[in-house]
Amino acid sequence: MNFTNKIIWITGASSGIGKSLALELSKQNVQLILSSRNEIELNNVKNACENTLNVKILPLDLENYKSLTSKVNEALLLFGGIDILFNNGGIGQRSLVKDTLIEVDKRIMDINYFGTIALTKALLPHFIQKNSGYFVITSSVVGKIGTPMRSSYAASKHALHGFFDSLRAEVYKNNIKIILVCPGFIQTNISINALTGKGIPQNKMNALTENGMSSSLFVKQLLKAVQKEKQEIIIGGFKEKLAVYTKRFFPKILSILIRRLKVT
């Protein structure tokens, strides 16, 4: 698969991985739809793209997932269809279970899980009708392992794996590809925007995130994985990748190591 002449929709496109995706893909012969809640920042990203005539913005709020069917209808009209949806929008968390209000758990699930699957379900008939399409989902290494301070975030990402693994089996005959991407520590604002137990942004940069892989390098590896139609890929540093494989083959050892982590 190559991206030439593809119509590509990116959620969470106003910053971080989504912004880097938009900038990188705009260098190729594609048409882009950029979505997030922040219309001002979406316009800034559009203006930073190459070939801005091939870039449209469509503000949406994943938390308001009941509105997403109408947003899909709007998106389909912008360029006459969609070939690839990058389900990239989401929100992080930094709080202990005992300190996290149940309303915060719900909000994280509404955005990361229900928003993502609602958008997917609304677009799915279009992909089935044309017998092709790609859903690329930004999960996390925490979608494979749970770590302290991220219980609800980990739950939302684990849930995405269950949903999209099931969907992959259902739509294989329709030539629809499902690609789950698990980032490790990537240099984005996810820790700054992460919700505390009371539901307010943490407004603090995590040292591991600050020293992680650049979002531009991450995106280059991500796009190669999409071109190769990999079902699932872990992109990050050695320690993040090792943790996933340790969880699989030596879960008790990983449990001991996780308990010793100093995480913020």
Secondary structure, 3 states (H helix, E strand, C coil): CCCCCCEEEEECCCCHHHHHHHHHHCCCCCEEEEECCCHHHHHHHHHHCCCHHHEEECCCCCCCHHHHHHHHHHHHHHHCCCCEEEECCCCCECECHHHCCHHHHHHHHHHHHHHHHHHHHHHHHHHHHHCCEEEEEECCHHHCCCCCCEHHHHHHHHHHHHHHHHHHHHHHHHCEEEEEEEECCEECCHHHHCECCCCCECCCCCHHHHCCEEHHHHHHHHHHHHHCCCCEEEECCHHHHHHHHHHHHCHHHHHHHHHHCCCC
